[in-house]
Amino acid sequence: MRVISLNLNGIRSAASKGFYDWLNQQNADIVCLQELKAQATNMTEPMRQPGDYFGYFHYAEKKGYSGVGIYSKRPADAVIEGLGHADIDAEGRYLEAQFGNLSVISLYLPSGSSGEARQAMKFSVLERFYPHLAELKASGREVLICGDWNIAHRKEDLKNWRGNQKNSGFLPEERAWFSQVLDEQGWIDVYRRLHPDATEACYTWWSNRGQAREKNVGWRIDYQIATPALAATALASQIYKDQRFSDHAPLIIDYTWPSVDCDVSERFLTD
C-alpha cells in the first residue's frame, strides 16, 4: 500500500504546476491532501476524480482557505467530515475515509504564526483533538493520520531550532502535546520509525522567503502517524523534492498491510 500526503497550498495552483501528471505516475493507493483553498464549485472533474481515483473532500466555509481531501483507488465504505466542533469543522480540517478495518485521515492542524488569536485557536484545537485521538486509538481499528500537523516535534525536525523555540510550530507546549500523542497514547511517527536519525533530509516545508528551499532551511511538519500494527508494516519512505508543487513536499510511505479482510487487502497490498 502506497500512501502519499501533501499540503497543496491551493489545489488549483498545484494542478498548474504539474501535480496531477506526477500523481498519475506514482501508483499510490491513497493520497491525502491538505490546504485545498477551494470550494466544490472551483473543482474541475480531474480534481474531483483524477484518473481511476475516487475523491472525497471537506471544504472550508471561507473561500480560498484550508480544506482537506482524500483520493483512493478503492471506494470508501464510509466517510466522516469534521470532528463535531463547529468552529474547527468550518475550517475544513479533518476528513476520515474508512476501508474495512482501516481508517485513513487527512488532517490539517492550524498554524498559529499569524498572531495570538490564531495561536489560541491552535491550542484549543489541540486540546479538543487529543481525546479524539485517544478514541481512535482505542477503537480497535487500524488508523493512519496523514497531514500537516504544523508542529516540528524534535530539534532534528527543523534547521534553526534554537531560534524558533518561541515561535509557533516549535513552542514547548506544542512539542509536549505531540510527545503525549506518541508516548502516552502510543501512536507511531512512521517516518521516524524508518529514519530515527534523519535531520536535513527529513524536511517537508520551507518558507518562501530568503531562498529557504534552495538552502534547505526547512521544517518537518508533515507526518504519517499510525497505530502500532500498521506502522510496523512500513517498508520505505520518500520525501519527493525533484518537482515543486507547493511550499511543502510530498511524503510517500510504502506499507505491507495484511491485517484486513481479503478483498480489501488484495486491492491495497503492493509488492
C-alpha positions in Angstrom: 0.0 0.0 0.0 1.5 3.3 -1.1 0.2 6.4 0.8 1.1 10.0 -0.2 0.4 13.1 1.9 0.8 16.6 0.6 -0.2 20.1 1.6 -1.0 21.6 -1.8 -1.2 25.3 -0.7 -4.0 25.5 -3.2 -5.3 22.7 -5.4 -5.6 24.9 -8.5 -2.1 26.2 -8.0 -0.6 22.7 -7.6 -2.5 21.5 -10.7 -1.0 24.2 -12.8 2.5 23.1 -11.6 2.1 19.5 -12.8 0.8 17.8 -9.7 -1.7 15.6 -11.4 0.8 14.5 -14.1 3.1 13.5 -11.4 0.4 11.8 -9.3 -0.7 9.6 -12.1 2.8 8.1 -12.3 3.1 7.2 -8.6 0.9 4.1 -8.3 -0.4 5.4 -5.0 -3.3 3.6 -3.3 -4.3 6.6 -1.1 -3.5 10.3 -1.4 -4.2 12.7 1.4 -4.4 16.4 0.6 -4.4 19.5 2.7 -5.0 23.2 2.1 -7.2 22.9 -0.9 -8.1 26.6 -0.9 -11.2 25.8 -2.9 -14.9 25.1 -2.7 -16.8 22.5 -4.6 -17.7 24.9 -7.3 -14.0 25.5 -8.0 -13.2 21.9 -8.5 -12.8 20.5 -12.1 -13.7 16.9 -12.8 -9.9 15.9 -13.0 -9.5 17.4 -9.5 -12.6 15.6 -8.1 -11.7 12.2 -9.6 -8.2 12.1 -11.2 -7.7 9.0 -13.3 -9.1 6.0 -11.6 -9.2 7.6 -8.1 -12.3 8.2 -6.0 -12.2 11.7 -4.4 -13.6 12.8 -1.1 -13.3 16.4 0.3 -14.1 18.6 3.3 -14.1 22.2 2.3 -13.7 25.2 4.5 -16.6 27.7 4.6 -14.3 30.6 3.9 -13.4 30.9 0.3 -9.8 30.3 -0.7 -8.9 28.8 2.7 -7.9 25.5 4.2 -9.8 22.3 3.2 -8.7 18.7 3.0 -9.2 15.7 0.7 -8.6 12.1 0.1 -8.1 10.1 -3.2 -8.4 6.4 -3.1 -8.2 3.6 -5.7 -11.0 1.8 -3.8 -14.3 3.5 -2.9 -14.6 4.2 0.8 -17.0 2.2 2.9 -17.8 5.3 4.9 -16.6 9.0 5.0 -16.6 11.3 8.1 -16.3 15.0 7.6 -15.2 17.0 10.6 -14.7 16.5 14.3 -18.1 17.6 15.5 -16.8 21.0 16.7 -18.4 23.8 14.6 -15.5 26.2 14.7 -13.0 23.6 13.7 -15.2 22.0 11.1 -16.0 25.4 9.5 -12.3 25.5 8.5 -12.3 22.1 6.8 -9.5 20.4 8.8 -10.5 16.7 9.2 -11.6 14.0 6.8 -11.8 10.3 7.5 -12.3 7.6 5.0 -12.9 4.0 6.1 -11.9 0.9 4.2 -12.7 -2.3 6.0 -10.9 -2.1 9.4 -8.7 0.7 8.2 -9.3 4.4 8.8 -7.3 6.9 6.8 -7.5 10.6 7.9 -6.4 13.7 6.1 -5.6 16.3 8.8 -4.7 20.0 8.6 -4.0 21.4 12.1 -4.0 25.2 12.4 -0.9 27.4 12.3 -0.6 30.0 15.0 2.1 32.0 13.2 -0.2 34.9 12.2 -0.8 36.1 15.8 -2.0 35.5 19.3 -5.6 34.8 18.3 -4.7 32.1 15.9 -2.2 30.6 18.3 -5.0 30.4 20.9 -7.2 28.7 18.3 -4.4 26.2 17.6 -4.1 25.4 21.3 -7.9 25.0 21.5 -7.9 22.6 18.5 -5.0 20.5 20.1 -6.9 20.3 23.4 -10.1 19.1 21.7 -8.3 16.8 19.2 -6.4 14.9 21.9 -9.4 12.9 23.2 -10.5 12.2 19.7 -7.1 10.7 19.0 -7.5 8.6 22.2 -10.9 7.3 20.9 -9.4 6.4 17.6 -6.5 4.6 19.2 -9.0 2.6 21.4 -11.4 1.8 18.6 -9.8 -1.4 17.6 -9.3 -0.1 14.0 -6.0 0.4 12.2 -5.7 4.1 11.7 -3.4 6.3 9.6 -3.4 10.0 10.1 -1.7 11.9 7.3 -1.2 15.6 7.0 0.2 18.9 8.0 0.3 19.0 11.8 2.1 22.4 11.9 4.4 21.2 14.6 8.0 20.2 14.4 8.3 17.7 17.1 12.0 17.5 17.8 15.0 19.7 17.3 16.1 17.4 14.5 12.9 18.3 12.7 13.9 21.9 11.7 17.1 23.6 10.7 17.0 26.7 13.0 15.7 25.0 16.2 17.5 27.3 18.6 16.0 30.4 17.1 12.5 29.1 16.8 11.8 27.9 20.4 9.4 30.9 20.9 7.8 30.6 17.5 4.5 28.8 16.6 5.2 25.4 15.3 8.1 24.7 17.8 6.7 26.0 21.0 7.4 23.8 24.1 3.7 23.4 24.7 3.1 22.2 21.1 6.0 19.8 21.2 4.9 18.4 24.6 1.4 17.8 23.2 2.9 15.9 20.3 5.1 13.8 22.7 1.9 12.9 24.7 0.3 11.7 21.5 3.2 9.4 20.7 4.4 8.4 24.2 1.2 8.3 26.2 -1.4 7.3 23.6 1.0 5.1 21.7 0.8 6.4 18.2 3.8 5.9 15.9 5.5 8.5 13.8 6.1 6.3 10.8 8.8 8.4 9.1 10.8 8.5 12.4 10.4 4.7 12.8 12.1 4.3 9.4 14.6 7.1 9.8 15.2 7.7 13.5 18.3 9.9 13.0 17.4 11.9 9.9 17.9 15.7 10.1 18.2 17.8 6.9 16.8 15.1 4.7 13.5 15.0 6.7 12.2 18.5 6.0 8.8 18.8 4.3 8.2 22.5 4.3 10.2 25.6 3.5 9.4 29.3 3.8 9.0 31.2 0.6 11.4 33.8 2.0 15.2 34.0 1.9 15.8 31.1 -0.5 14.9 28.7 2.3 14.2 25.8 0.0 17.4 26.3 -2.0 19.4 26.4 1.2 17.3 23.6 2.8 16.3 25.7 5.8 13.2 23.7 6.4 10.8 22.1 8.9 9.3 18.7 9.2 5.7 19.4 9.9 4.0 16.8 7.6 3.5 13.3 9.1 2.0 9.9 8.7 1.0 8.9 12.2 -0.3 5.3 12.6 -1.4 2.7 15.0 1.4 0.4 16.0 0.4 -2.7 14.0 0.0 -0.7 10.8 3.2 1.3 11.4 5.1 -2.0 11.8 4.4 -2.8 8.2 6.1 0.4 6.8 8.8 -0.6 4.3 10.2 2.6 2.9 9.6 6.3 2.7 10.5 9.2 0.5 10.1 13.0 0.6 9.8 13.9 -3.0 11.7 17.1 -3.8 12.5 16.9 -7.5 9.5 19.0 -8.5 7.9 21.8 -6.6 4.1 21.7 -6.4 3.7 23.9 -3.3 5.8 25.1 -0.3 5.5 21.5 1.0 6.9 18.3 -0.4 5.0 15.1 -0.8 5.6 12.5 1.9 5.4 9.0 0.4 5.4 5.8 2.5 5.0 2.2 1.3 3.4 -0.3 3.6 2.6 -4.0 3.5 -0.7 -4.1 5.2 -2.1 -7.6 5.8 -4.4 -7.0 8.8 -7.7 -6.5 6.9 -10.3 -8.7 5.2 -9.1 -10.4 2.0 -11.0 -8.4 -0.6 -9.6 -5.1 0.7 -6.1 -6.3 1.3 -5.8 -7.7 -2.2 -6.8 -4.4 -3.6 -4.4 -2.3 -1.4 -1.4 -4.6 -0.9 1.5 -3.7 -3.2 4.7 -5.6 -4.0 
